[in-house]
């Protein structure tokens, strides 16, 4: 936004002499959102916080072998949070344009679909969002294999790998606040990102299995407080607590407009069948407090 006017960044590729959105290719094993944040930085020199997803683009192209193939490109609305702005990777110009100018400048019809989605979301006050990432702790040592206090049961090797893999995922969303069950398996799931980001996690007994059993309302209260703050937040808890966490989010789902049916289906699947261990459910929230509305959802399962 500049003086209340929505602006978007387009890039010019001298190789093709075209104007388009920043984009690129996935590295091996890379999450889509991680690639989106990385490619944006590489092409524009700008660090961004990813927001709500935008429509995908599908089109045919010839592979290096000359065989037709289907190309899928995924997009997200993003907000600039930093960066140096130097152009270093196949881009010779970046321009910020209002939506009318951008519509004219874009060289490909399929790129205008994302622009239209941005305008619709902006008109509905659902473009400026912040993320609430609900994370189930990663794979821990089995209860039968642990003889000590269950609250001190550690992650196993696969769980530690998943905890490390969550770093770029949470970084892409610009998570700046962390709430976690004090149980070691939750703390160790979220700690690698916390260390990377320089954030002190906030232990909450109400997010633990024991605390939830003693007072089932506490988990919902923690969600409500996070919604009141309106700050990019990750909340790490346990499978048996997820129902209460998602129950607190459920009334905030905005079930109107494009993608509402898919969002509801995604949410119901997570609520009824639980998140996988190490999975993150990212809720894109517009507004805060009583006005907070979840306008989009994304699931990031364990690979």
Long-range contacts (C-beta under 8 A, 24 or more apart in sequence): 2-96, 5-98, 6-98, 6-99, 6-118, 6-119, 6-122, 6-127, 7-96, 7-97, 7-98, 7-99, 8-96, 8-97, 8-99, 8-102, 8-115, 8-118, 9-44, 9-46, 9-94, 9-95, 9-96, 10-94, 10-95, 10-97, 10-102, 10-105, 10-106, 11-43, 11-44, 11-91, 11-93, 11-94, 12-91, 12-92, 12-93, 12-94, 12-95, 13-90, 13-91, 13-92, 14-90, 14-92, 15-90, 18-107, 18-108, 19-95, 19-105, 19-106, 19-107, 20-106, 20-107, 20-108, 20-111, 21-75, 21-111, 21-114, 22-91, 23-73, 23-75, 29-303, 31-168, 31-169, 31-172, 31-300, 32-74, 33-76, 33-169, 33-172, 33-173, 33-298, 33-300, 34-168, 34-169, 34-172, 36-74, 36-75, 36-76, 36-78, 36-172, 37-78, 37-168, 37-171, 37-172, 40-78, 41-83, 42-88, 42-89, 43-87, 43-89, 43-90, 43-91, 43-94, 44-83, 44-85, 44-87, 44-91, 44-94, 45-83, 45-84, 45-85, 45-86, 45-87, 45-88, 45-94, 46-80, 46-82, 46-83, 46-85, 47-80, 47-81, 47-82, 47-83, 48-78, 48-79, 48-80, 48-81, 48-83, 49-78, 49-79, 49-81, 49-131, 49-172, 49-173, 49-174, 49-232, 50-76, 50-77, 50-78, 50-131, 50-172, 50-173, 50-174, 51-76, 51-77, 51-78, 51-79, 51-127, 51-128, 51-129, 51-131, 51-284, 52-76, 52-77, 52-121, 52-126, 52-127, 52-129, 52-284, 52-295, 52-296, 53-77, 53-296, 53-298, 54-114, 54-117, 54-118, 55-113, 55-114, 55-117, 57-110, 57-111, 57-113, 57-114, 59-110, 75-114, 77-118, 77-121, 77-127, 77-129, 79-128, 81-174, 117-258, 120-257, 120-258, 121-295, 124-257, 125-286, 125-287, 126-254, 126-257, 126-286, 126-293, 126-295, 127-286, 128-286, 129-284, 129-285, 129-286, 129-295, 129-296, 130-230, 130-231, 130-232, 130-284, 130-285, 130-288, 131-173, 131-174, 131-175, 131-232, 131-233, 131-282, 131-283, 131-284, 131-285, 132-223, 132-226, 132-227, 132-232, 132-233, 132-235, 132-249, 132-282, 132-283, 132-285, 132-294, 133-170, 133-173, 133-175, 133-233, 133-234, 133-235, 133-280, 133-281, 133-282, 133-283, 134-235, 134-237, 134-242, 134-245, 134-246, 134-249, 134-275, 134-280, 134-281, 134-282, 134-283, 135-166, 135-189, 135-190, 135-234, 135-235, 135-236, 135-237, 135-275, 135-278, 135-279, 135-280, 135-281, 136-236, 136-237, 136-238, 136-239, 136-242, 136-274, 136-275, 136-276, 136-277, 136-278, 136-279, 137-181, 137-183, 137-185, 137-186, 137-189, 137-236, 137-237, 137-238, 137-277, 137-278, 138-162, 138-163, 138-166, 138-185, 138-188, 138-189, 138-277, 138-278, 138-302, 139-277, 139-278, 139-302, 140-185, 140-277, 150-183, 150-209, 151-182, 151-183, 151-184, 151-208, 151-210, 152-183, 152-184, 153-183, 153-184, 153-185, 154-184, 154-185, 154-188, 155-184, 155-185, 155-188, 155-189, 159-185, 159-188, 159-189, 159-277, 159-278, 160-188, 162-189, 162-277, 162-278, 162-302, 163-188, 163-189, 163-190, 163-191, 163-192, 163-193, 163-278, 164-192, 165-278, 165-303, 166-190, 166-192, 166-193, 166-278, 166-280, 167-192, 167-193, 167-196, 169-280, 169-300, 170-197, 170-234, 170-280, 171-196, 171-197, 173-232, 173-282, 174-232, 175-199, 175-232, 175-233, 175-234, 176-231, 176-232, 176-233, 177-202, 177-226, 177-229, 177-231, 177-232, 177-233, 177-234, 178-202, 178-233, 178-234, 178-235, 178-236, 179-204, 179-207, 179-222, 179-226, 179-233, 179-234, 179-235, 179-236, 180-204, 180-207, 180-235, 180-236, 180-237, 181-205, 181-207, 181-208, 181-209, 181-211, 181-236, 181-237, 181-238, 181-241, 182-208, 183-208, 183-209, 183-238, 186-236, 186-237, 186-238, 187-236, 189-236, 189-278, 190-234, 190-236, 193-234, 201-236, 207-235, 207-236, 207-237, 207-238, 207-241, 207-245, 208-237, 208-238, 208-241, 209-238, 209-240, 209-241, 212-238, 212-240, 212-241, 212-244, 216-244, 217-244, 219-244, 219-245, 219-248, 220-244, 220-245, 220-247, 220-248, 223-248, 223-249, 224-248, 227-252, 227-285, 227-288, 227-289, 227-292, 228-288, 228-289, 228-292, 229-288, 230-285, 230-287, 230-288, 230-289, 230-292, 234-280, 239-274, 239-275, 239-277, 242-270, 242-271, 242-274, 242-275, 243-271, 243-274, 246-270, 246-271, 246-281, 247-271, 249-283, 249-294, 252-283, 252-285, 252-292, 252-293, 252-294, 253-293, 253-294, 254-286, 254-293, 254-294, 254-295, 259-296, 263-294, 263-296, 263-297, 266-297, 266-299, 267-297, 270-299, 275-299, 276-301, 276-302, 277-302, 278-302
